[in-house]
Amino acid sequence: MSRMIPSISLFALLSTISGCLPGYLRMDIRAPKGLNDSTPLHFLVREVDTQQYRTESYDSVAMLVAQRDASVLRAKVLYAKNKSITERMWIKTPGKKAVAVYFLFTRPQGPWKMLFEPSIPYTTTIELDTHSIKPKSQGDLTTSEAPGG
């Protein structure tokens, strides 16, 4: 039994160094100075069904900031008034459901949510503009990303 403990510790250390930890999503968020007009920005990570993600409104997601339900995996406030920020977090991923990421901009001017369907990647980097998620390529975000969509 005592021989297994060093092996497990070594596996955990190597997984952390390499950036991959099975069952977790490492999420790096990069935000520019002046994000959300230099006001706090609420950020949520939830487990969802794909259909639920496609039909939910900005207002219904915003309600989860004050009244979280069991689907919320992580909630945080980002604030980038005087300098750009980089946040790294580890999210325990659900078994078979998708993971949705929401940035509740005061005045969204483009994509404000994104979906990671199973199999969820081990690492991702999300770059934000002042009022939206900055897409990396044409297919990164679904078409219903505008508020109310």
C-alpha positions, 0 to 999 in steps of 0.5 A: 500500500505504501508503495502506491502512494508515491506512484499516485503522487508522481502521477498527480505531479506530472499531470499538473506540470503537463497541464492535463488532469483527467476529469478536469478542465484547465481553463485559462481566461485572458481579459483586457484592461477595461473589461466590461467598462471597468466594472466587475464581470460575473462569470459562470461555468455550468453543466448543461444539456446541449438543447438547454444551452441553445434555448436559454436566455441571457436573463435566465443565466443572469438569475443564476448569479444570485440563485445558484442551482446544482448545475453551477460548477463555478462562479467568479467575478472578474475585474480588469480596471487598470490592467489586463488579467489572466485567470487559471482555474481547474473545473471538475467536469461532469460525466456525460453532460456538456460544460457551458461558460458564460460571461455576463457583460453589462452591455454584451456586444457579441458572444457571451457564452460558449459550449464544450461538448463531451469529450471535454478538452483537458485545457482551453484558453478563452480570450475576452474583448471588452464586451464579448468573448473573442472567437478563435476561429469561425466555428468556435461559438454557436450562432445563438450567442447574442443576448436573448438568443 
